[in-house]
Amino acid sequence: MTLAPERLISADSHVRLSQAQIKAHMPAAVHDEYDQALGVLAANMRRSMGAAQANTQSLENRSYPSANRPGYADPHARLADMDIDGVDVEVLYCEVSGFRYMYLMKDGWRAASRAFNDALAEFAAADPARLVLSYQIPIHDIDHAVAEVRRVAAAGAKSLQLPVNPSELGLPDYYDERYVPLWTAISDLGLPVCLHIGLNTALDDLARRDPTKGKGIMVPVTALMTAEAFGMFVCAGVLARFPDLKLVFVEPGLGWVPWWLHTVDDQVTRQDYDFGLPELPSYYFRRQVHITFIEEPLALSRLRYDIGVENILWSTDYPHPVSSWPRSRALVEEQFADVPADERALMLSGNATRIWNL
């Protein structure tokens, strides 16, 4: 008897939307203001000399299997690439970050944010069961954020994406009382909050000083900066106050996380820190935080219990250079060769099925 292949769910893959696709869902009266906000963002990026331009240029010049695949922007081609790779479902994140410029709009930002998510829904419509889009929720107006969460949820959304660091937008951190209605609404709906690491303005100076091609010194530090966001949710008490809130940190990697968990627990047990939490910080992390990885055989083999098998999510990162496409099944066999079947099933699909209510 031939056994069916095990289910693979990528907790982190990517889709590219054009600005024309987004604006097609937007009232024409808003287009000029929208374009102006994009222009301000571009100017800010040029001034800061952050990683965005350098990394984009380097991606365009690299050769790797998933480069320039039509599935990056075409949902039907995407489904075909998933079939080639043996991947059943992908949780998708848009390369365009509306968070970074829509708050600059004075009048049309509500229509723009809805249009952005409607464009994402249009991509997902090719097969909503397999293409799980993460809908971007702007946080500069909490009443609108709550309304948009409810709107996309009513339309079938299974995944929400918020900015990792509100301070980059000049907003209070996530432990602030202003977010209580948002955490309440999201908790009530049972949807996960996804926080995808990426550009971090705190690293602008390092990006300027980094002499390497593609900002190779700065890029690994970006993942480590997730420790700040971990702390804001865990140590500042957000997760203790909202026990049904599910977080997914996307692309932080695995290897450094046990060190962080040990450190924050040690601060309480040995160093006399008082975070005002009934339990150790690691308790809340393991109860509510999940992290994605792509290819980390050493961490997977030696550190999965220190993180928590139910907290780890496999991903392909299609179509980025590090992506496992089109060899995901072969690489899974290599990485998971010594992992027990029940644990393997959780990290490859079971955890994702639970978190995204698939």
N, C-alpha and C positions, 0 to 999 in steps of 0.2 A: 504494500500500500504506500502511495506517495503522499507525504504530509504536505499540507498547504504551507506556503512560506509564512513566517511570522510577520505580524503587522508592523509596519514602520510609520511613525508619525514624526515629521520634522517640526520641532517647536520653534524653529527660526529659519525662515526663508524670506525672500524679498521680491518685491514687485516694483516696477517703474511705471509711474503715471506721468504723462506729459501735462504741462500747464494747460494746453488746449483741452485735454480731456476733463480737467477739473473745471475750467471756465465754462465748458459746455453745459454744466449743471447750475450755473450761476446767472443771476439776472445781468443783462448787459450793462445796466446802470452801475454795477459794482466793479466792472472790469478795470477801469482806470485806477481806482483806489487800490485794487488788488495788485496791479502791476507796480504801482508806486511802492507798496510795502515790500514786494519782491526786490525792487531796486535798492531800498534801504538795507535789506538783508545782505544783498551782494556787496554793497559798499562797506558794510560793517565787517564782512568776512575778509575783504581785501585789506582793510585797515589793520585788522588783528593778525593777518598772515597766519591764520589758523590752519589746521590740517586739511580742511575740505578741498581747497583747490589743488594742493599738492597730491593728495591721495587720489582725487578724481583723475588728474593727469596721468598718474602712474598706472591706474587701472586701465586706462585707455590703451596704454602701450604694452600691457602684459599679454602673454599667451597662456591660456589654461583651458581645460576642457569645456567649462561652462561659459566662456567668454562669448559675448555677442549672440547668445541664444535667443531666438524669437520669443521663447517662453518667459523671458524677463518682462515683456510688456503685453504679450498676447495670451489670454487665459486658455485658449484651446491648445496652443502650442505648449503651454505650461503643463497641462494635463498629460500631454504626450510625453514630455520630458520626465514627469513623475512616473509614468508607466515604464519608461526605459530604465529608470533608477530603482524601480520596485518600491516606491513610496506611496502609501495610501492617501495620507492627508498631510497638508502643509499649513502651518500657522504663518501668516504672511504679514510683513511689515513694509510699509511704503518707504521708498528712498527719499521722497519729499517729506520734510518735517514741517507741517503747517504751524506747529507751535512757535516756530522761530520767527514768523513774520506776520501771522494773522492778527496778533495782538497789537500790531502797529497800525491797523486800520481803525479809523474812528467811527465809521458809520456802517460799513458793509460786512463787518467781520462775522456776524451771525449767519448771513446768507452764504458767505464764503466757507465757513466751517461746515455747514450742512452740505454744500456742494462738494466739498472735499470728500466727505464720507459717502455721499451718493456715488461719486466716481469709483470709490473703493467697492461699493456694493455692486456696481455694474461689472467690475472685474470678477467678483465672486459669483455672479449670476450664472456663469458657465457651468458651475457645479458647486453649489454652496456647501455640500457635505464634505467635499475634498479641499476646497479653497477657503480656508478660515481666515478672513481678513481681520486685522486689528484696527479698529476704528479710533481715530485720533480725537481726543477730548480736550478742547482748549480750557485752560484753568484760570484765565484772568478774570472771568466772570462766573462765579460758582452757580448762580441760578441758571445760567445758560448751560453750564457743564452738566448739571443734573438733568435738565430738559433734553439735552442731546444724548446723554446716556440712555434715558428712557425711550427716546425716539428710535435710536439704532437697535436697542434691545427688542422693541416691539416689532421691528422689521426683520428680526432673526439674528442679530449680532451675537456672537459667542465670545468675542475678545475685544478688550479695550486697551488703548495705548495712551499713556500719559507721559509728560516730560520727566526725565530722571531727576533733574535738579531745578526746582522752581526758582531758586535764587538767580539762575542765569537769565530769567525773564524779569527780574526785579520784584519777584513775589516772595511771600513768606514760605518757609519750609513746611513740609507736609504735616508736621505735628501741630500747626497752628489751628485755632478753632474755626477759621474760615472754611476749612475743608470738611468739617463734620457732616454737613448735608450731603456732600459728595460721597464720602465713605459709607454713609448710611444707605444711600440709594444703591450704590454698587453692591454692598453686602446683601441687601434685600433681594437683588436680582441674581446673586450667585455667580456673577461674571468675574473673571480674573482681570487684574490690572497688570499690564505688561509695560516694563520699563526697559527700553532698548538702549544700551550704552552707545555712545557716539561722541560727537564733538562736545567738548567741555571747555567753556571759556576760561576755567581755572588753569587750563594747560596752554593758553595762548602764548605765554612767554616761552615755555619749553618748545612749542611748535616753531616759534621764530628762531630759537637758538639751535634747533636740531639741524645738523649739517647733512644728514643722510638722505638718500633718495627715498621718496615716499614717506618721509618722517618716521623712519624705522625705530628711532629711540622713543619718540613720543607715543607711538601706537600701543605698545604693550602697557604703558602706564595708564592708558585710558581705562582698561579693564580694572586695574587696581583702584581707580578712583571710585568704583562702585561701593567701596567700603563706607564712603560718606553717606550714600543713600541707604545702605543697610542700617547704619547707625540712626539715621533720622526716623526710620520706620520702627526699628527694634528697640533701641536704647531710649529713644524719646517717647516711647509708650503708645504709638499709634496702633500697633498690632495687639497690644494688651487691651486697649479700649475697644477694638473692633475685631473680635476673634473670628468672625466669618469672612474677613477680607483676605483674598488670595492674591499674592504677588508673584509675578514671574519676571526675574531679571534676565535679560537676553544678552548673551555673549560676554558675561563676566569671566567665563571659564571656571574651572574647578580647583586647581592645585593650591591656590592661596587661601581659599575659603576656610578650611579647617584651622589655619593659623588665626584668622580673624575671630572665629567662634571661640577658640581657646582663649584668646586675648581678652575679649569682652567678658567672658565668664570669670577669668582670673582677676580682672579689675574688681569684680564684686566679691569673690571669695577670698582674695588674698591682699588686694590693694585698697580696700575700704572705699571703693566707689559706691555711690548709691544712686541708681537710676530710677528708684521708686517703683520697681517692678516686683510683683509677687513671686515670680519665677526668675531663673537665670535667663540672660538674653538668648542663649542658644535654644531654649525651650520654644520661644516665640518664632525664631527662625525656622526650626524644624516643623513647627505646626503650620506655618503660613507662607513661607518663602520657598521659591523654586528657582533653579538656575539652569541655563542651557549650556551645552558644550558641543563641540564638533568632533575633535580628535585629540583626546588626552589619555592615551593608554596607561601611562604611569599613575595618574590621579585616579582613573577608573579602577585600576587593579588594587591600589594600596590605600586610597583615601575615601572610597565611597561610603564606608560605614561612619567615618568621621563627619561627613556632610549629611548623610541620610539618603538611603536608596530611594525613598519616596519623594525626595526633593530634587532629583536629577532628571533632566530632560535632554534626550538626544536630538540633534539637528543636523541638517545638511548645509545650511547657510547659502543655499543656491541663490544667485549665480556668482557669488563672490569668489575671489581667487582661491581661498582656503576650502571651498566647497568640496564635499565628497562626491558630487555628481560627476560621472555616471556610475561610479563604483561604490555606491553607498552600501549595498549588501555585502560586497567583498570586504570592505573596511569594517563593517559591523562584525563580521566573522572574526577578523583579526583582533579587534579591540575587546570583544566580549568572549573570547575563546574560553577563558577560565572563570567566567561569571556564571553562577547558578541560573538555571532557566527561569525561575520565578522572579529573580531580581532583574535579569535581562529583559523580561517581558515588561516589567514596570518602567524601566528607563527608556525603552524603545517605543512604547505606546500606552501602557497602562496608566502611568502618571498623567500623561497628556489627555487621555480619555476622561479621567476624573476631573482634572482642572478646568478643561474647556467644555465639559458636559457634552462630549461627543457621543 
